[in-house]
Amino acid sequence: MSGLGGVAVFAVLTITTITVIGYTATYFSMQISMIESKVNEVLEENLDKLSRIELIRMNISQNNATTSIYVSIVNKCCKPIHVKDLAKLDVILVYRNGEETKCIWLPYDKSKISPEGWRPLNITYSNGRELVNPSNVDLSTGLWDVGEELNIEAWVNLEIHGPLVIILHPPYMRGG
């Protein structure tokens, strides 16, 4: 084989190798894109299940200049939530005061010392005691399991005459 023939063979092998590497890289890139797309699709479909609660009952009571709102919510998340994580729950009250709409974020206050706030009262299942991972009376240990009701009290030092909305938003929690 002459020198020119060797160069030609080398060039053909180099071009073939580069072409195969290019096709392989393109194939893997497409596979990675498809996997990323599928992962994002699954996350979008299921992300709300990680942190979801459902309001099932709300009662409002007025006492002097204080309004108390009693709410029962069901854990619809995909896992139980530690009761110590309940303090991370956002409770927001939206109400009308005359022509003006007001919005208040209520702080967690287990002892009900603050002029406005919210606290957990108990956890039940079908209006009875918890069956799985029961929490103790002061809600310092235990889990709020899927399907169980958390009963909370929210209060503000003002009279509300008219419609109100309470927004309950769990933080992103991985559960128990």
C-alpha positions in Angstrom: 0.0 0.0 0.0 1.4 3.3 -1.0 1.5 6.3 1.3 -1.4 7.9 -0.5 -3.5 4.8 -0.1 -2.8 4.7 3.6 -3.9 8.3 4.0 -7.1 7.5 2.0 -7.9 4.5 4.3 -7.1 6.6 7.4 -9.4 9.4 6.1 -12.3 7.0 5.4 -11.9 5.3 8.8 -11.8 8.7 10.5 -14.9 9.9 8.7 -16.8 6.7 9.4 -15.8 6.9 13.1 -16.9 10.5 13.4 -20.2 9.7 11.7 -20.9 6.7 14.0 -20.0 8.8 17.0 -22.3 11.6 15.8 -25.2 9.2 15.2 -24.7 7.6 18.7 -24.5 11.0 20.4 -27.7 12.1 18.6 -29.5 8.9 19.6 -28.5 9.2 23.3 -29.4 12.9 23.3 -32.9 12.0 21.9 -33.3 9.3 24.5 -32.3 11.7 27.4 -34.8 14.3 26.1 -37.6 11.7 26.0 -36.7 10.6 29.5 -36.6 14.2 30.8 -40.0 14.8 29.1 -41.6 11.8 30.7 -40.2 12.6 34.1 -41.5 16.2 33.9 -44.9 14.8 32.7 -45.1 12.4 35.7 -44.0 15.2 38.1 -46.7 17.6 36.8 -49.4 14.9 37.1 -48.4 14.0 40.7 -46.8 17.0 42.3 -50.1 18.2 43.7 -50.6 14.9 45.4 -47.5 15.5 47.4 -49.0 18.5 49.2 -52.8 18.5 49.0 -55.4 19.0 51.6 -59.2 19.3 51.3 -61.5 21.5 53.4 -64.6 19.6 54.5 -66.2 21.8 57.2 -66.0 25.4 58.4 -67.9 27.0 61.2 -67.7 30.7 62.2 -68.4 32.1 65.7 -68.4 35.7 66.9 -67.6 36.5 70.5 -67.4 40.2 71.3 -64.8 41.6 68.9 -63.2 38.2 68.2 -64.1 36.0 65.2 -63.2 32.3 65.5 -63.2 30.0 62.5 -63.3 26.2 63.1 -62.1 24.2 60.1 -61.8 20.5 59.4 -59.4 19.4 56.6 -58.5 16.0 55.2 -55.0 15.0 54.3 -55.1 14.1 50.6 -51.3 14.0 50.3 -49.6 10.9 49.1 -47.9 10.3 52.6 -48.6 11.1 56.2 -47.4 14.4 57.6 -45.6 14.6 61.0 -47.6 16.7 63.5 -44.5 18.7 64.2 -44.7 19.9 60.5 -48.2 21.3 61.0 -46.6 24.7 62.0 -45.5 25.0 58.4 -49.1 25.1 57.2 -50.1 28.5 55.7 -53.4 29.8 56.9 -54.7 32.9 55.1 -58.0 34.7 55.8 -59.6 36.8 53.1 -62.7 38.9 54.1 -64.6 42.0 53.1 -64.6 45.1 55.4 -67.2 47.4 53.8 -66.1 47.9 50.2 -62.5 46.8 50.9 -61.1 43.3 50.6 -58.6 42.4 53.3 -56.1 39.5 53.5 -54.4 38.3 56.6 -51.8 35.6 57.0 -52.4 33.9 60.4 -49.3 32.8 62.4 -49.2 29.3 64.0 -49.9 29.8 67.8 -50.4 26.5 69.6 -51.1 28.3 72.9 -53.5 30.9 71.5 -51.6 33.8 73.0 -51.5 36.1 69.9 -54.4 38.4 69.0 -54.7 36.5 65.7 -53.5 33.1 64.6 -54.4 29.5 64.3 -53.8 26.2 66.1 -54.5 22.5 65.6 -57.1 21.1 67.9 -57.1 17.3 67.1 -56.8 14.7 64.5 -59.7 12.3 63.9 -60.8 9.6 61.5 -64.5 9.5 60.5 -65.3 11.5 63.7 -63.5 8.9 65.8 -60.0 8.3 67.1 -57.1 7.9 64.8 -56.4 4.3 64.0 -52.9 4.5 62.4 -49.9 6.4 63.8 -52.0 8.2 66.5 -50.9 11.5 67.7 -50.9 12.3 71.4 -53.4 14.8 72.9 -51.0 17.8 72.7 -50.1 17.0 69.1 -46.4 16.9 69.9 -45.9 13.4 68.4 -47.6 11.3 65.8 -48.6 11.5 62.2 -51.5 13.1 60.3 -52.2 10.2 58.1 -53.8 10.2 54.6 -57.6 10.3 55.0 -57.6 11.6 58.5 -59.2 15.0 59.5 -57.2 17.7 61.1 -59.4 20.1 63.1 -58.0 23.6 63.5 -59.1 26.9 65.1 -58.3 30.2 63.5 -59.1 33.5 65.2 -58.8 37.3 64.6 -59.5 40.2 66.9 -62.2 41.8 64.8 -65.7 41.3 63.8 -66.3 40.0 60.3 -69.8 40.7 58.9 -70.0 39.2 55.5 -68.3 36.5 53.4 -64.9 35.2 54.2 -62.5 32.8 52.6 -59.9 30.7 54.4 -57.0 29.5 52.4 -55.0 26.5 53.7 -51.9 25.7 51.9 -49.5 22.9 53.0 -45.9 23.4 52.3 -44.1 20.9 50.1 -43.7 18.0 52.6 -42.3 14.6 51.9 -44.4 13.1 54.7 -43.6 10.4 57.2 
